[in-house]
Amino acid sequence: MNSKTPKMSLQPLKCALTVLLGGLLVAAFAADIPEPARPAADNQEARDELQKIRDGISQLREENAKLKEENAQLRKENQQLRRLLAEKDEGNVTLTPTTNSVSGVQTNQGGAETEIQLTHWFTTSSGKRHNSRCRYFKTTEGRLCGPEEGKACKLCGG
């Protein structure tokens, strides 16, 4: 029994040493000095740099908006030119030069002597033509077209 008595007395000593060591670690971390704040000059430089970045971003947004507008205008002109080309292939087109509002380049735009009825829908991705009763009529990306343009849709017959 004598051998068990010293072991029991070491247990509270270990616990006390662990608590003491933990307390010392807490005190050491609490006394840590945080990094000093930057001087005011650095903060002003950072503000100036941030303002330059914001100005650059707003300038890029304006340029992006202008490019989107120009892109939309060019798409419209491209569609017009495709229609004119289709009409020209059929014949009966008189060409009159006009100036492109975006780039200032002259393009030939014609007024058709024979009026083509644009009663069908041409889906640009598939090249198919749909009539007004078809579920794809004006629901896909495309344009109005004549009854002979593109391939006929298998659902509606074009």
Buried (B, 14 or more C-beta within 10 A) or exposed (E): EEEEEEEEEEEEEEEEEEEEEEEEEEEEEEEEEEEEEEEEEEEEEEEEEEEEEEEEEEEEEEEEEEEEEEEEBEEEBEBEBBBBEBBBEBEEBEEEEEEEEBEEEEBEBBEBEEEBEBEBBBBEEBEBBBBEEBEBBEEBEBBBBBEEBBEBBEEBEB
